[in-house]
């Protein structure tokens, strides 16, 4: 688990660097290849040896991993005005629920991991994975939040629907995006405290 923890901090630093320095940000924020490279490997066979932990991983995949992939597909579908308008129309249904679910600091995400019946080791793994998924959303929505300020000619090709409905400064959607981004403004010490704090030892069913 120490190796996994170190990997997580390196990954989060890489995500932060990409956001700040723009080395992976281009027309759609990041490329499919960049996003693909920001994935953990699945849990080890040893970690999945208990039936309870297998069920926990399946629960995580269905409730977090698959929805995040849908958000990525939603974002990467935006290539012109027509697709941007369609993205604006589908935001509340396809994106907002998972965005709200992942809005929160490490302590909040730890509660979600603890709510999944599993061994402490699997809960820790899920917690770290949830934190990584938050990083994926951050590198999607932070550039989007700043896109209109940079230039009126963006990759969204003049979709007033997207900017007014989703990215307008006072729109409910932008308020939700801003809440998510603000919740990620957290120190490494706070993250470490959440990770190191007590984990429930839930007995096998």
Secondary structure by P-SEA (a helix, b strand, c coil): caaaaaaaaaaaaaaaaaaaaccccccccccaaaaaacccccccccccccaaaaaaaaaaaaccaaaaaaaaaaaaacccaaaaaaaaaacccccaaaaaaacccaaaaaaaaaaccccaaaaaaaaaaaaaaaaaaaaaccccccccccccccccccaaaaaacccccccaaaaaaaaaaaaacccaaaaaaaaaccccccccc
